[in-house]
Amino acid sequence: MPPKKGTKRKAKGVSGNHTANGDAPLAPPDRSTWPGWVEMESEPAFFNVMLREMGVQGIKVQEIYELDENMLAFLSGPVHAFIFLFRYRDADAQSQSNGSCPKHVWFANQTPDYACASFALLNIVNNIPGLRLGKELQDFKDFTQDMNPLSRGDAVDDFAFVKRIHNSFARETDLLYADMQLWSKADKHKRQLAAAKAKETRAAKKAFKISPPSEDPGRANGVKPNGNSARTPKPTAKKAAKSNLKGEDPDGDFQSSTTPLKNGEEHNDEETAPRRSKREPKPRKHTYAVDENATDEATATEEEGFHFIAYMPIQGHVWKLDGLDRHPQDLGSFGESGKDDVHDDGRGGAEGGRRRGDWKQLVIPELTARMAQCETGIQFNLMAVLHDPLQSEREALAQNANSLQRIETALDGLAEGWRELEGGETLGDTVTTSAAELGISGFEIEQAQIPGDVQTKLDEYAEDFLKLLALRGEIVAQQRPLRLAVRDAMTAVRGDDEKARHRRHDYTSFLRGWLGALAEGGVLADLFAAA
């Protein structure tokens, strides 16, 4: 039955959760199962969260703004390593060392793209002696201990535990961009292969024109190699008649346009000349083959990406750990005693008189030179891997609480009502048994070791009530700054977690739905017009 005339079909509404054609949007890639790697932002909070989720304890990452003595002295605890972010150029690959990787240095080559952040962290944490690694990382380190750097890089690429943590900071656009870059890289390689093949073909044709093949000796006697005659066959009578009709001119004045001209003859009449197109020839398309020495600066700048590398001391030497290098680079030796290492002939150590003892003095000149190369814009970033005070402050607080328990037990044996006396009061925030808000359990307090000086005084004042009471007051007074230090460290951890939470939350779907709802309500057009 045909539709009634004059009736209009009702437009199908498009909700904010659908595309313009009404179809449901494609599902974004799953970060937990996506096989690639994404670029990491140079944010210390993200690196700290990655380390904690990997199970690493005792270190943290902090950004450094200046490489002067005052700034380095301000850093808390020992500096285990530097993480340097810079714009990687092809010239950096030309200066790579061709040495070897010693057995006492754990180093992995960066085989996948965009994984330099995790490779820098793994190259650092696996070379810090006595560092508490999680079970997964410790098992991975033991598994890859006897591998070469390239095999370790492949093992890291297959390590789903680290890849999942790394990609948890990726947004939907980051995954799509990484896929696009991979496709572009594969397409570029395909075009390079086609250009090389075209270049080879042109070279072969050029060589053929310059040196044509010599005459086949088998045709010299009029006989082809297959035994047949190579002479031109005579035309038959029928073919000869047709040829005479086409080319014969009884008066001698007629010449067919199809009759070939003899050498030196020209067409005097434009009508008898062969027709040629008067259209301008099209410009020849450039093939993919280009001059290898010519470089497009704009394309080169676009393809240059940022890269993380690490500098750290390992057994008295400073090592540069760059995953794109074949092997780690030894930058020189430094003394661990703080004195200059001077040889008998007056030469100063491996660096010719450089001050020894502080490994950072070997790194600062190279970092300063690299920073000077970045003349325009902020194209580098420097972070330091430091000792994390949270774990040590918690241990110190647990030791203090255990010492307080031991003193109070001794006081209970000397006088039952000592808590009612002056100096025996206990403040509400004093930690004696456990402190869940500070991340300390009762078991950790019981297992904490009492400091040696406190144990000595406790044994000495075992029968002296007043001295024990005074010792308790000292321990209580020492606990307050310890609690403040733990709270400050935990506040920093919560700040890092908050930054990571906002980074990991993808607002793309929300913005897409919001804009779709505005368009559906007819508000988006008015907003564009007002803007």
C-alpha positions as CSV (number, residue, x, y, z in Angstrom):
1,M,0.0,0.0,0.0
2,P,1.6,3.3,-1.0
3,P,2.1,5.9,1.6
4,K,-0.5,8.7,2.0
5,K,0.3,11.9,0.2
6,G,1.1,14.9,2.3
7,T,2.3,13.0,5.3
8,K,5.9,13.6,6.4
9,R,8.0,10.9,7.9
10,K,9.0,11.7,11.5
11,A,12.6,12.3,11.9
12,K,14.5,9.8,14.0
13,G,15.9,11.3,17.1
14,V,19.6,10.9,17.8
15,S,20.4,10.6,21.4
16,G,23.6,11.8,23.0
17,N,24.9,8.3,23.2
18,H,24.7,7.6,19.5
19,T,26.6,8.9,16.4
20,A,25.2,11.2,13.8
21,N,23.7,8.4,11.7
22,G,22.0,6.9,14.8
23,D,24.4,4.0,15.2
24,A,25.9,3.1,18.6
25,P,29.5,4.4,18.9
26,L,32.3,1.9,18.5
27,A,33.7,0.5,21.8
28,P,37.0,2.1,22.8
29,P,40.1,-0.2,23.1
30,D,40.4,-2.0,26.4
31,R,43.5,-0.6,28.2
32,S,44.0,-3.8,30.2
33,T,44.2,-6.0,27.1
34,W,45.6,-3.6,24.5
35,P,48.8,-5.1,23.2
36,G,50.8,-1.9,22.7
37,W,52.4,0.8,24.9
38,V,51.5,4.5,25.3
39,E,53.5,7.5,26.0
40,M,53.8,8.4,29.7
41,E,53.6,12.0,30.9
42,S,56.6,13.2,32.9
43,E,54.7,13.6,36.2
44,P,56.4,12.4,39.4
45,A,53.1,11.4,40.9
46,F,52.4,8.9,38.1
47,F,55.8,7.3,38.5
48,N,55.3,7.0,42.3
49,V,52.0,5.3,41.8
50,M,53.5,3.0,39.2
51,L,56.3,2.0,41.7
52,R,53.8,1.4,44.5
53,E,51.6,-0.8,42.3
54,M,54.6,-2.7,41.1
55,G,55.3,-3.5,44.8
56,V,58.5,-1.4,45.1
57,Q,59.1,0.1,48.6
58,G,61.6,2.6,49.8
59,I,62.0,5.0,46.9
60,K,60.1,7.9,45.4
61,V,60.4,10.2,42.4
62,Q,60.7,13.9,42.7
63,E,61.1,16.6,40.1
64,I,64.2,18.8,40.0
65,Y,64.1,22.3,38.7
66,E,67.8,23.4,39.0
67,L,71.1,21.5,39.0
68,D,72.9,23.6,41.7
69,E,74.3,22.6,45.0
70,N,71.5,24.2,47.0
71,M,68.8,22.3,45.1
72,L,70.6,19.0,45.4
73,A,71.3,19.5,49.1
74,F,67.6,20.2,49.6
75,L,66.7,16.7,48.4
76,S,65.7,14.3,51.2
77,G,67.8,11.2,51.6
78,P,70.3,9.7,49.1
79,V,69.8,10.2,45.4
80,H,69.6,6.7,43.8
81,A,69.2,7.8,40.2
82,F,68.2,10.6,37.8
83,I,65.5,10.2,35.1
84,F,66.0,12.6,32.2
85,L,63.3,13.3,29.6
86,F,64.4,15.0,26.4
87,R,63.5,15.2,22.7
88,Y,65.2,12.3,21.0
89,R,66.9,13.0,17.7
90,D,68.5,10.7,15.1
91,A,71.8,12.3,16.0
92,D,71.6,10.7,19.4
93,A,71.6,7.2,17.9
94,Q,74.9,7.9,16.1
95,S,76.8,8.4,19.4
96,Q,75.7,5.1,20.9
97,S,78.4,2.9,22.4
98,N,79.3,-0.5,21.0
99,G,80.5,-1.9,24.4
100,S,79.1,-4.8,26.3
101,C,76.8,-5.2,29.3
102,P,78.5,-6.4,32.4
103,K,76.9,-9.1,34.5
104,H,76.4,-6.9,37.6
105,V,74.4,-4.4,35.6
106,W,70.7,-5.2,34.8
107,F,69.9,-3.6,31.6
108,A,67.1,-4.1,29.0
109,N,66.8,-2.8,25.5
110,Q,63.6,-1.0,24.7
111,T,62.1,-3.1,21.9
112,P,58.6,-1.7,21.9
113,D,57.7,1.9,21.1
114,Y,56.5,4.4,23.8
115,A,57.6,2.1,26.7
116,C,60.7,4.2,27.7
117,A,59.2,5.2,31.0
118,S,58.7,1.7,32.3
119,F,62.1,0.6,30.9
120,A,63.8,3.5,32.7
121,L,62.1,2.5,36.0
122,L,63.0,-1.2,35.6
123,N,66.6,-0.4,34.7
124,I,66.8,1.6,37.9
125,V,65.0,-0.5,40.5
126,N,66.7,-3.7,39.4
127,N,70.1,-2.1,40.1
128,I,69.5,-0.6,43.6
129,P,71.0,-3.0,46.1
130,G,68.7,-4.1,49.0
131,L,65.6,-2.5,47.5
132,R,62.3,-4.2,48.4
133,L,60.8,-5.4,45.2
134,G,57.3,-6.9,45.0
135,K,56.9,-10.6,44.3
136,E,56.2,-10.1,40.6
137,L,59.2,-7.9,40.0
138,Q,61.5,-10.1,42.1
139,D,60.4,-13.2,40.1
140,F,60.9,-11.3,36.9
141,K,64.4,-10.1,37.9
142,D,65.4,-13.7,38.8
143,F,63.9,-15.0,35.5
144,T,65.8,-12.5,33.4
145,Q,69.1,-12.3,35.3
146,D,71.1,-14.4,32.8
147,M,69.5,-12.9,29.7
148,N,71.1,-10.4,27.3
149,P,69.7,-6.9,27.0
150,L,67.7,-7.7,23.9
151,S,66.1,-10.8,25.4
152,R,65.2,-8.8,28.5
153,G,63.6,-6.2,26.3
154,D,61.4,-8.8,24.7
155,A,60.6,-10.2,28.1
156,V,59.5,-6.8,29.4
157,D,57.3,-6.4,26.3
158,D,55.6,-9.7,27.2
159,F,55.3,-8.8,30.9
160,A,51.6,-8.1,31.2
161,F,51.9,-7.1,34.9
162,V,54.0,-4.0,34.1
163,K,52.3,-3.3,30.8
164,R,48.9,-3.1,32.5
165,I,50.1,-0.6,35.1
166,H,51.8,1.4,32.4
167,N,48.8,1.6,30.1
168,S,46.4,2.3,33.0
169,F,47.3,6.0,32.6
170,A,46.3,6.0,28.9
171,R,43.2,7.7,27.6
172,E,41.1,6.5,24.7
173,T,42.8,9.1,22.4
174,D,46.2,7.9,23.5
175,L,45.4,4.4,22.4
176,L,44.0,5.6,19.1
177,Y,47.0,7.8,18.5
178,A,49.4,5.0,19.2
179,D,47.6,2.8,16.7
180,M,47.7,5.6,14.1
181,Q,51.4,6.0,14.6
182,L,52.0,2.3,14.2
183,W,49.9,2.3,11.0
184,S,51.8,5.3,9.7
185,K,55.1,3.7,10.5
186,A,54.1,0.5,8.6
187,D,52.8,2.6,5.7
188,K,56.1,4.5,5.6
189,H,58.1,1.3,5.5
190,K,55.9,0.0,2.7
191,R,56.5,3.2,0.7
192,Q,60.2,2.9,1.3
193,L,60.2,-0.6,0.0
194,A,58.3,0.5,-3.1
195,A,60.7,3.4,-3.7
196,A,63.7,1.1,-3.4
197,K,62.1,-1.2,-5.9
198,A,61.3,1.6,-8.3
199,K,64.8,3.0,-8.0
200,E,66.2,-0.4,-8.9
201,T,63.9,-0.8,-11.9
202,R,65.0,2.7,-13.2
203,A,68.6,1.8,-12.8
204,A,68.2,-1.4,-14.7
205,K,66.4,0.4,-17.6
206,K,69.1,3.1,-17.7
207,A,71.8,0.4,-17.9
208,F,69.9,-1.3,-20.7
209,K,69.8,1.9,-22.8
210,I,73.4,2.6,-22.3
211,S,74.6,-0.9,-23.0
212,P,72.1,-2.8,-25.2
213,P,72.5,-6.5,-25.5
214,S,74.7,-7.7,-28.4
215,E,73.3,-9.5,-31.4
216,D,72.5,-13.1,-30.9
217,P,75.3,-15.1,-32.5
218,G,72.7,-17.7,-33.4
219,R,71.1,-15.3,-35.9
220,A,74.2,-14.6,-37.9
221,N,73.5,-17.3,-40.5
222,G,69.8,-16.5,-40.7
223,V,68.9,-19.4,-38.4
224,K,67.3,-18.9,-35.0
225,P,68.4,-21.0,-32.1
226,N,65.2,-23.1,-32.4
227,G,66.2,-24.0,-35.9
228,N,63.7,-21.8,-37.8
229,S,64.7,-19.4,-40.5
230,A,65.3,-15.8,-39.4
231,R,64.8,-14.3,-42.9
232,T,61.8,-12.1,-43.5
233,P,59.1,-14.0,-45.4
234,K,58.1,-12.7,-48.8
235,P,54.6,-11.2,-49.1
236,T,51.9,-13.2,-50.8
237,A,50.1,-11.9,-53.9
238,K,47.1,-10.8,-51.9
239,K,49.2,-8.8,-49.4
240,A,51.2,-7.3,-52.2
241,A,48.1,-6.1,-53.9
242,K,46.9,-4.4,-50.8
243,S,50.3,-2.8,-50.3
244,N,50.2,-1.4,-53.9
245,L,46.8,0.1,-53.4
246,K,47.9,1.8,-50.2
247,G,51.3,3.0,-51.2
248,E,51.4,3.3,-55.0
249,D,51.0,6.7,-56.7
250,P,50.8,6.6,-60.5
251,D,51.3,10.3,-60.9
252,G,54.2,10.4,-58.5
253,D,52.5,13.3,-56.5
254,F,50.4,11.3,-54.0
255,Q,51.9,10.0,-50.8
256,S,49.8,8.2,-48.2
257,S,49.8,9.5,-44.7
258,T,50.6,6.0,-43.6
259,T,53.6,5.7,-45.8
260,P,56.8,6.0,-43.7
261,L,59.1,8.9,-44.6
262,K,62.6,8.2,-45.6
263,N,65.5,9.6,-43.6
264,G,65.8,13.3,-44.0
265,E,62.3,13.8,-45.4
266,E,59.8,16.0,-43.6
267,H,56.1,16.6,-43.9
268,N,55.6,19.9,-45.8
269,D,51.8,19.9,-45.3
270,E,50.3,20.2,-41.9
271,E,47.4,18.0,-43.0
272,T,49.7,15.2,-44.1
273,A,51.7,15.3,-40.9
274,P,50.8,12.9,-38.1
275,R,48.5,14.6,-35.6
276,R,49.9,15.5,-32.2
277,S,48.1,16.7,-29.1
278,K,48.4,20.4,-28.4
279,R,47.5,20.0,-24.8
280,E,50.2,20.8,-22.2
281,P,51.8,17.7,-20.8
282,K,50.8,16.9,-17.2
283,P,53.6,17.3,-14.7
284,R,55.3,14.1,-13.9
285,K,54.3,12.7,-10.5
286,H,57.1,12.3,-8.0
287,T,57.7,8.8,-7.0
288,Y,58.3,7.8,-3.4
289,A,62.1,7.7,-4.1
290,V,63.7,10.8,-2.7
291,D,67.3,11.9,-2.2
292,E,68.6,10.1,0.9
293,N,70.8,13.1,1.8
294,A,67.9,15.6,1.6
295,T,65.9,15.9,4.9
296,D,62.6,17.6,5.5
297,E,63.0,19.5,8.7
298,A,59.3,19.8,9.4
299,T,58.8,16.1,9.0
300,A,61.8,15.3,11.1
301,T,60.7,17.6,13.9
302,E,57.2,16.0,13.8
303,E,58.6,12.5,14.1
304,E,61.0,13.3,16.9
305,G,59.5,12.1,20.2
306,F,60.4,12.5,23.9
307,H,62.5,9.8,25.5
308,F,63.3,8.8,29.1
309,I,66.8,7.7,30.1
310,A,68.4,7.0,33.5
311,Y,71.7,7.8,35.2
312,M,72.7,6.0,38.4
313,P,75.7,4.7,40.3
314,I,76.4,1.0,40.2
315,Q,79.4,-0.4,42.2
316,G,81.5,2.7,42.1
317,H,80.8,3.7,38.5
318,V,78.2,6.0,37.0
319,W,76.1,4.4,34.2
320,K,73.9,5.8,31.6
321,L,71.0,3.5,31.0
322,D,69.3,4.3,27.7
323,G,67.0,1.6,26.4
324,L,67.6,2.6,22.8
325,D,71.4,2.0,23.3
326,R,72.7,-1.5,22.6
327,H,74.5,-1.6,25.9
328,P,74.8,0.6,29.0
329,Q,77.4,3.3,28.9
330,D,80.0,3.7,31.7
331,L,80.5,7.4,32.3
332,G,83.4,6.9,34.7
333,S,84.4,5.9,38.2
334,F,83.9,7.8,41.4
335,G,85.2,7.1,44.9
336,E,82.9,6.2,47.7
337,S,85.2,7.7,50.4
338,G,84.7,11.3,49.3
339,K,88.5,11.8,48.5
340,D,90.2,12.4,45.2
341,D,91.6,9.3,43.6
342,V,95.1,10.5,42.5
343,H,97.5,8.1,40.8
344,D,101.3,8.1,41.3
345,D,101.8,10.1,38.1
346,G,99.5,12.9,39.3
347,R,96.5,11.9,37.2
348,G,93.2,12.3,39.0
349,G,91.1,9.1,38.7
350,A,89.3,8.0,35.6
351,E,88.2,11.6,34.8
352,G,91.6,13.2,35.3
353,G,91.3,15.1,38.6
354,R,87.5,15.2,38.9
355,R,86.3,15.4,42.5
356,R,85.4,11.8,43.6
357,G,82.9,10.5,46.1
358,D,79.8,12.2,44.7
359,W,78.5,10.4,41.7
360,K,76.2,13.3,40.8
361,Q,79.3,15.4,39.8
362,L,79.9,13.1,36.9
363,V,76.3,13.4,35.6
364,I,75.7,17.2,36.1
365,P,78.1,18.2,33.2
366,E,76.4,15.9,30.7
367,L,72.9,16.9,31.8
368,T,73.8,20.5,31.6
369,A,75.1,20.0,28.0
370,R,72.0,18.2,27.0
371,M,69.8,20.9,28.4
372,A,71.8,23.6,26.6
373,Q,70.9,21.9,23.3
374,C,67.2,22.7,23.9
375,E,67.4,26.3,22.9
376,T,63.7,27.0,22.4
377,G,60.7,25.8,24.5
378,I,60.6,23.4,27.4
379,Q,61.9,20.2,25.8
380,F,63.4,18.4,28.8
381,N,62.5,17.4,32.3
382,L,64.6,16.1,35.2
383,M,63.5,13.9,38.0
384,A,65.4,12.2,40.9
385,V,64.8,8.8,42.4
386,L,65.1,9.4,46.2
387,H,64.7,7.5,49.4
388,D,61.1,7.4,50.4
389,P,60.8,8.6,54.0
390,L,57.4,7.1,54.6
391,Q,58.6,3.6,55.2
392,S,61.6,4.7,57.4
393,E,59.4,7.1,59.4
394,R,56.9,4.4,60.0
395,E,59.6,2.1,61.2
396,A,61.0,4.8,63.5
397,L,57.5,5.4,64.9
398,A,57.0,1.7,65.5
399,Q,60.3,1.5,67.4
400,N,59.3,4.5,69.5
401,A,55.9,2.9,70.3
402,N,57.6,-0.4,71.2
403,S,60.1,1.4,73.5
404,L,57.2,3.2,75.2
405,Q,55.4,-0.2,75.8
406,R,58.6,-1.6,77.4
407,I,59.0,1.4,79.7
408,E,55.4,1.4,80.8
409,T,55.6,-2.3,81.5
410,A,58.6,-1.7,83.8
411,L,56.8,1.2,85.5
412,D,53.8,-1.1,86.1
413,G,56.0,-3.4,88.0
414,L,57.4,-0.7,90.2
415,A,54.2,1.3,91.0
416,E,50.6,0.6,90.0
417,G,49.3,4.1,90.2
418,W,52.1,5.9,88.3
419,R,49.7,7.1,85.6
420,E,48.0,9.4,88.1
421,L,51.3,11.2,88.9
422,E,52.7,14.2,87.1
423,G,54.5,13.1,84.0
424,G,52.5,9.9,83.7
425,E,49.6,11.2,81.7
426,T,49.2,10.0,78.1
427,L,47.9,12.3,75.4
428,G,45.2,11.1,73.1
429,D,47.3,10.9,69.9
430,T,50.1,9.0,71.5
431,V,50.8,5.7,69.7
432,T,51.3,2.7,72.0
433,T,49.6,-0.3,70.5
434,S,48.5,0.4,66.9
435,A,47.7,3.3,64.6
436,A,45.6,2.4,61.6
437,E,45.3,6.0,60.5
438,L,49.1,6.0,60.2
439,G,49.4,2.6,58.5
440,I,51.0,0.9,61.5
441,S,49.6,-2.3,62.9
442,G,50.1,-3.8,66.4
443,F,52.2,-6.6,65.0
444,E,54.6,-4.2,63.4
445,I,55.0,-2.4,66.7
446,E,55.7,-5.7,68.5
447,Q,58.3,-6.8,65.9
448,A,60.1,-3.4,65.9
449,Q,63.5,-3.3,67.3
450,I,64.2,-0.9,70.2
451,P,67.1,1.5,69.6
452,G,70.3,0.6,71.3
453,D,70.5,3.7,73.5
454,V,67.0,3.3,74.7
455,Q,67.6,-0.4,75.5
456,T,70.8,0.6,77.5
457,K,68.9,3.1,79.6
458,L,66.1,0.7,80.1
459,D,68.4,-1.9,81.5
460,E,70.2,0.7,83.6
461,Y,67.0,2.2,85.1
462,A,65.2,-1.1,85.7
463,E,64.8,-0.4,89.5
464,D,64.8,3.4,89.4
465,F,61.2,4.6,89.2
466,L,61.9,8.3,88.7
467,K,64.5,7.8,86.0
468,L,62.1,5.4,84.2
469,L,59.3,8.0,84.4
470,A,61.7,10.7,83.0
471,L,62.8,8.3,80.2
472,R,59.1,7.8,79.3
473,G,58.6,11.5,79.0
474,E,61.6,11.7,76.6
475,I,60.1,9.0,74.4
476,V,56.7,10.6,74.4
477,A,58.2,13.9,73.3
478,Q,60.2,12.2,70.5
479,Q,57.1,10.6,69.1
480,R,55.3,13.8,68.1
481,P,57.7,14.8,65.2
482,L,57.6,11.2,64.1
483,R,53.8,11.2,63.8
484,L,54.0,14.5,61.9
485,A,56.5,13.1,59.5
486,V,54.4,10.1,58.8
487,R,51.3,12.2,58.2
488,D,53.2,14.5,55.8
489,A,54.5,11.5,53.8
490,M,51.0,10.0,53.7
491,T,49.6,13.3,52.6
492,A,52.0,13.3,49.7
493,V,51.0,9.7,48.8
494,R,47.3,10.7,48.8
495,G,48.1,13.6,46.6
496,D,49.9,11.3,44.1
497,D,46.9,8.9,44.2
498,E,44.5,11.8,43.5
499,K,46.5,13.0,40.5
500,A,46.6,9.4,39.2
501,R,42.9,8.9,39.7
502,H,42.0,12.0,37.7
503,R,44.5,11.0,35.0
504,R,43.1,7.5,34.7
505,H,39.5,8.6,34.5
506,D,38.6,9.1,30.9
507,Y,36.3,12.0,30.4
508,T,35.9,11.3,26.6
509,S,32.6,9.4,26.8
510,F,31.2,12.0,29.2
511,L,32.1,14.9,26.8
512,R,30.8,13.0,23.8
513,G,27.5,12.3,25.5
514,W,27.2,15.9,26.8
515,L,27.8,17.5,23.4
516,G,25.4,15.0,21.8
517,A,22.7,16.0,24.3
518,L,23.3,19.7,23.6
519,A,23.1,19.0,19.9
520,E,19.9,17.0,20.4
521,G,18.3,19.8,22.4
522,G,19.3,22.4,19.8
523,V,21.5,24.3,22.2
524,L,24.8,23.5,20.6
525,A,24.1,25.6,17.4
526,D,23.2,28.6,19.5
527,L,26.4,28.3,21.6
528,F,28.5,28.1,18.4
529,A,26.7,31.2,17.0
530,A,27.3,33.1,20.3
531,A,31.0,32.2,20.3
